[in-house]
Structure formats: C-alpha cells, structure tokens
Amino acid sequence: MPRTLVILKPDCMQKRLAGEILRRFEQAGFSVVGCRMARLASSVLREHYAHVASKPFYPEIEAFMQSSPVIIAALEGDNVVARVRELLGPTDSRKAPKGTIRGDFGTDMMRNMVHASDSDENAQAELKRFFKAEELF
C-alpha cells in the first residue's frame, strides 16, 4: 500500500489544529502508520529543503520550521500522494479554495499548515529521512 510523509508545520501546531488536520486525513480514508513529534535540526532541514537551501529566502524557512515542535506523520492509502495534496490545496494558501486544509487554515506560501511529499519517489526518500523502518507500522 502506498505511503506518504506529512509534517504538521509550526503554524498548525501554534493554532492547535493538529487533531483537526489528522482527522481530515483519517476521514479521507488514510491510515496513520507512523507519527511522532520533534524539533527539526538544521541539518535535517537543509537536507529536506536542499532544492531551495541556496536561495536567499531559505534562512526564513529554517527559522519558521524551527519555531516550534512539529508532528511528522506517515500516511497510507490508495493514491495517497496525489489525494493528500488534493486535500491540502495549492502550496500558496491564498490561492487554495475553501474546503481544502490550506484554504481553511493557511495564511500564505510558507504558513500553509502542512508539508506533504510531492511524488511517490520523494515520499519514499522523505519517509526514510524522518522515520526508522521500525517506527512505521
């Protein structure tokens, strides 16, 4: 069964929406097969955001992602990568329709509640980055 990674970002945690967002994923038929809370180290963030780590805005991303603990979860289900991204809506919350997670709760491009893997290949790499094999059920 396909799996994906989601990170409930600091804005989600600060607004106390973690339960609501996990509920939406479960109501959509996904199973939570791994879940933990963590403070993300700079080294992990640099690896995770390697595609933008050299950009001038990267320090703002790192500071934001370290501003509070986050919840890291592995979700499992049919076509999970695409369907989770549909539930979230566009990355820029200002463009996300109401009814999507970002449209209902996000505020902008960075403060958009949840990171989600954008492909099956990235989901596999991200799951390995954030979970040990024995932490997934």
Salt bridges, closest charged atoms under 4 A:
GLU20 OE2 - ARG23 NH2 2.63
GLU20 OE2 - ARG24 NE 3.05
GLU47 OE2 - ARG129 NE 3.15
GLU76 OE2 - ARG3 NE 2.83
ASP92 OD1 - ARG94 NE 2.92
ASP104 OD2 - ARG24 NH2 2.80
ASP108 OD2 - ARG111 NH1 3.92
GLU126 OE1 - HIS115 NE2 3.03
